[in-house]
Amino acid sequence: MLKKKNGAVVYKIDLCSKPDDILVKNGRVIDPQNNIDEIRHILVSDGKIKAVSKTVPDTAPQTKIIDAKDKWIVPGLMDMHVHLREPGREDKETIATGTNAAVAGGFTSVACMPNTNPVLDEESKIRYVIQRAENCPCRIYPIGAITKGLDGEELAPMGEMVKAGAKAVSDDGKSVSHSNVMRNALNYSKSFNIPVICHCEDSDLSRDGHINEGIYSTRMGIRGIPSIAEEITISRDILLAEYTGARIHIAHVSTAGSVRLIREAKKRGVKVTAETCPHYFSLIDEDVGLYDTNKKMNPPLRNRKDREAIIEGLVDGTIDVIASDHAPHVPEEKDVELDAAAFGVIGLETSLAVVITYLVDQKHLSLVDIVNKMSIIPCKILGVPGGNLSEGSSADITIIDPDSVWTVNPENFFSKSRNTAFDKMELKGSAFCTIFEGRIVFRREI
């Protein structure tokens, strides 16, 4: 096992060993799929949920007891947008360190993006990720590339990647600039019933930009990235999805205009879903402050009006999913001038707390909403199991301490990287314990 200064522990798993017998008792169970929101007790045996009962069930002597009084018990959380950097940039993150960070954040499943080196654009590379994840403490679902090498020119072998285990395709980090290539990708995706995950950015408009185009970019003398760069490409991809009848998922939505476009498309019956990230409903471009490179990401932090629209989109269901867009970098890529710094921030170990602090405590979303957006819906979009605590299902369980108050210190992270946008911020709520396939893989001991 690995220990950190704050007393949190990630337990290594051995798939050859028998899962634990566990009783999680006295917690508030929130399971929208089964219409449960009350104090219950969950018995786990042989990696499965054996009982979810109102009375404490009988247990064997070897059963591990977890007292979840004053805690929330929810289906294992799913982050459908992370960058694990392996293969190729193991100095930033590895599949092992990234999954450690995931379970410390309460996630039992993650989907990893293909912009590695080499790119995940063929069957063997998808299989590599799955094999590397075999003894990790959470489930990994690889996302294959839309185009070979992410170059936007030639489609990657979608069928082979899906057969190997890819659950979607994306050129995340880039948009597919050629509309006909994107149209063909959407048409092919229907054959395999997978979504195409869209990074929506018009590079002609965003080129050489570093932060949101507006008052603060002007004051700082930094070239900005206009909101229209995102919105133009969202418009195109929505129209292509409407024309082909394919499913698209819009990644990291950041602007008011994007929310409006997605809302209107859903009303027309377009098969579109969308996600946003914690930094877009908690921070704004002003927070970049004195050229803080740890608040530089793509798309960038937008203005106050955009943040309000993102929250409204989460409330009314226009935005279906909250995902971290966990993007690790080494210090030398961030400890430079703002216009030379890499885009991206880590988020696996702060996402849950930011959601509780800025959405739940502020009465924007209920706990049922959070379970939907961080467990049920991402599993449905990717067509993978999860999102419920039904008897007989895999024992993937997240226990949340909603009252813990803590100050973000990246030195305590399990992630290999430290580039968090929330450094030194006080947040509320954290993962107390994470159970994966009936094994305790994370526990916060203080």
N, C-alpha and C positions, 0 to 999 in steps of 0.2 A: 504494500500500500504506500501511497504518497501522503506526506503531511505538509501542511503549510502553517505559517505563523498564527493565523487566526483560528486554528483548531479544526479546520475543515479537512476531511479525509476522503480521498478517492480510493476505493478498494479494487484491486486488480481481480479480474474474474478468470476462472478456469472452466472452460466449457466442458471439460471431462468430469468435473465434480458435480455432485447433486445440488440442485438449487436449495436454498434455505426454506425451512418452514417458518413462516412469519405471521404474527398477528399485529395488525395496526389497529389500535383501539382508541375510542373516545374522540375521534376527529370528525370534523364537519366534512362529509363526503359530498362532492359536487360533481354529479354525473348526468349532464343534460340528456344523453342518449337514453338513459333509463329513468328520467324524471326524478332523480334523487337529489335532494339538497337538505340534508339533516345529519344529526349525529349518528354515525354507524360504526361498525367494526368490520374490518376486512381480514379474512383468513386466506393465506397464500400457502400452497403446497405443490410440489413438483413443477414449479415455474408458472402455475396457473392460479387464477383467483378461484378459490374454492367456495367462499361464502362472503356475502355483503349483508350483514345482519344488524338488527336493532338490539339484539342481546349479545353479550359476549359469548362466542362459541367455545366449546371445549377444545383444549389444545394438548398436543403431546409434550412430554417433558423437554424435548430439545428445541421447541419452538422459540424463536426470537421474538421478544415483545417490544413493540415501539409504541410508546404512549404519545398519541397525537392530540392531546387535549389542547384546545385553543389554536389548533392548526387546521389548515385546509388540506383535504385529500382529493386529488384530481387525477384524471387519466394522464399518463406520461406525456409531457409536453413534446411538441415536434417543431423544430426550426427548419423550414424548407429552403433556406438560403444562407449557406455558409461557404467559406473558402478555407479549405484545409491545407492548401499549398503543396501537398504531396501527390504526385511526384514532382521533383525539381527544385522546390524552394523549402527544403526541410529546415533551413536556418530560420524561417519565419514561423512555421507551424508544421507539425506532423499529424498523421491520422491519429496517433496515440495521444499526443498532447491536446489536439483539438477535441477529441471525444472525452478526455478528462475534463476539459473546460465545459463541455456540454452538460455532463452529468452534474457538475458543480453548480450549473445554472438551472438545473431541474429538467433538462431535456433527455428523453430516452431515445429519441430519433432525430437525425439530421439528414438533410439532403445537401450534397456537396457539388459545387459548381465546377465546370470543366476547364476553366482557364488556368490550368497547371502547365508544367513544362516537362514532358510533352503534354499537349492538349488531350483531353479525354474525348477522342474523336474516332475511336474504333473499338471493336469488341475486346481485344486483349487488354486495353487500358482500363476499360470498365471492370473487367475481371480482376485486374491488379488491385484496384481500390477495394473491391469486395473481399478479396483474400487478405489484404492488409488489415481489414476491419474485424477479422474473425474473433480475435481475443480482446476486442475493445469493449468498454463498459456501456456502449449504447449502439443502436442500430444505425447503419449508414446506407443511404440511398444515393447512388451516383446519378448525376445529371450529365447526359452526353452533349456533345457540341452539335449545333445546327449545321455548321460548315466545317470543312477540313481546315485545321489549323486556325480556326476562328477568322479566316481571311475573307469571309463573306462571298466567296466565289462559287465553290463546289460543295454540294450537300455531302455531309458525312453519312456513312452507312447506317441509317436510322434503325432498320430492322435488326441488324446484327447487334447493335448496342442494346436495343430493348430486350432481345433474346438473352443477352449477357447479364441484364439486370438494371439497365438505365430506366428511370421512371419518368423522364421528361427530357427535352432537349432545350438548349439555350446557348447563345454566344455571349453570355453575360460578361460585362466589361466592354462590349461593343454592340452596336446595332447592326443588323444585316441591312446594309445600305441599298442593295439592289432589290427593288420591289418584286421582281419576278422570281428571284431566288427565295425570298420570304414566302411568296405565294406557293411555290412548289413545296417548300418545307411544311407549310400548313396542310396542303393536300395530302402529303405522305403521312403526316402525323395522325390523320384520321384513320388510316389503316391499322394503326397500333393503339388507338384510343389513349394517346398521351397528350398532355398539354405542351405547347410551345411557350417557354418562359422568355419574355421580351425585355431586354435592356433597351429602353427607349431614349435615344439621344441622337439628334442631328449633329454630326461632327462638324459640319460647315459652320454651324452657329456656336457650338461650344468650344471649338478649337482654341487652344492657348488660354482658356479660362481656368480659374482656380477656385473662386467662390461665387456665390450668387450675385448676378448682375443687379445692382441697385445702389442705394445711398452709400452703403458701407464699402462696397468695392471701389466706388468713386473716391471716397475719402481716403482709402488706404492706397490708392494708386495701383490696384490689382485688377487685371482684366477679369471680367465676370462671365458667368455662364447664365444666359437668359432662360427664364422659365419656358419660353416658347420652344427651346431646343428639345425639351422633353415632350411637350404637348403635340408638336407637329408629328413626331414619330408615333406617339400613341394613337393619334388620329388615323395615320396610315395603317397601323397594325390592326386597329379595330375594324376599319373598312375591309381589309383583307380577310379577317376572320369572319366578318359578316358575309362576304362574297363566297368564301370557300366552305363555310359551315364548320370550321375547325375550332378547337378550344385554344384560347390564349390566356396566359397569366402575365399581368403587368408587374414587373419587379419594382421595388423601392420607389413608390409613388411619392412625389415631394411637393407638388404644386396644386393650387386651387383649380387651375384650368384642367389639370389632369383628372382631378376628382370629378369635375363637371362632365368631362368627356366620357369617363367610365360609367357614371351614373346614367347618362343619356343612352349609352350603348346597352346597358342592362335593361332599360325600359323597352328598348326595341327588340330584345330577345337575343342579342349577340352573346355568344358563349365566351364571356370574358370574366375572369376573376382578377383580383389585385391584392397587392401587399404594400405595407409601409413598414418603416423601421422605427425603433424607439427614439432615435435622435430627431426624427422629423416631427414628432408631437411633443417634444420636451425642450428643444433648443431652436434658436433662430440664428440668422447670419450675424447679428450683432454679437453673439456669443463667441465668434472667432476672436474677438478682442484684439490683443496685441499680437496678431499674426500667429495664432495658436494652430500649429500644424496637426495636432491631434483632433481638431475639429474640421479637418479638410477631408471631404468624402465626395463621391460622385454617384448620384446628383448631390449638389451642395446643400447645406442648410439654407433654407429659404426665409422669407420674411414672416412677420406676425400674422398677416392675413392668410398666408399659405398654411401656417401651423394650425390656425383655427379651422380651415377647410379640411385638413387632414383629420382632425378630431371629429368634425362633423361627418366626414365620410366613414369613419370607424363606427360612429354611433348609428348611422342610418343603414349600415350594411353595404355601402358602396365599396368600401375596402374590406375584403374578406379575411385577411391574414395579417398577423404581426410577425415579422421575421427579422433577424438581427443584421443580415448582410455582414457577418463576422469576417473581417478582412485584416489579417495579421501582417505586420511589417517589422523589419529589423530597425533598431534605433537610428542607424545612419541614413535611413530613408525618410525619417521624420525629423531628426535633429538638424534641419537645414532651413534655408529660407522658404517661406510659404510657397513661392512660385516654383520651387525646385522639389518640394516634398511630394511623396507618393499620396495618391488618393486612398482613403479607406480607414476604417476604425474597427476595433474588435467589439464584440457585444454579447457573446454567449453567457458571460458571467454577470452581466448587468441588466439584460433585457427584462427579466421577470421583475426585478426591483423597480426599474423605470416605469414599467406598466402599472405596477401597484401604486407607485408614488404619484404619477401624473394622470392616470386614467381611473383607477379604482377609487383611490382616496379623494379624487376631485369629482367623483360621482358622474363621470362621463360614461363608464361602462360597468356592468355588473360582473360578478364572478362567472356567471353562465356565459356572458359575452366573451370573457377572457378564455375560458375553456374552449369555446367554439373557435376563436381566432388563433389560438396557440396549440390546439390539439386536434379537434374534430375536423375542421375545414381543411387544414393543410394535408391531413391524411386522405381525405376524400379527393382533393385535387390531384394528388399523386397516385391515388388508387392503391394505398397500402393499408395494412391493418392498424388499428389503434383508435384512440379517441373515446374509449369507453371503459367502464369497470365491470363489465358483465361477467357473471359466473362462467367459468370455463375459458375465458379469454386469457391471453398472455398477461402475466402480472407485471405490467409496465405502469408504475405508480409514481407520482410526484407528491411529496408532502411539503407544504408551504408554511413557513412561519410569517404571518402577515404583519406582526408587530415588531419584528426585529428592525432596529435602526442602526445603520452602519455607514461609515465613511469609505468611499471607494479608494482603495490603495492597490494599484496594479501589481505591486510586488507580491501580493498575496494570491495572485491569479494562478490557475493551473495552465492557462494558455502560455505558449512560449513567448508571445509578444505582449507589449505593454501599452500599445497605442489606443487607449480608451479616451472617448470624448467626455467621460464623466469623472475624471481624476479629481479627487478631494471633495467631490460632491457628497452630501448626505442623502441617502436613499432609505426607503422603508420597504421591508419585505425581502425574503430570500428563500431559496430552497433549503429545507431542513433535512430532507432525506430523499434520495432517488433510488427507486427499485426497478431493476431491469431484468425481465424474464425470471422473476422470483429471487433475484440476488440483490442484496444491498450493495450498491456500487458507489454511493456517496452518502456521507453523513456529516452534519455540522455539529461538532461536539461542545461548542461553547456559544 
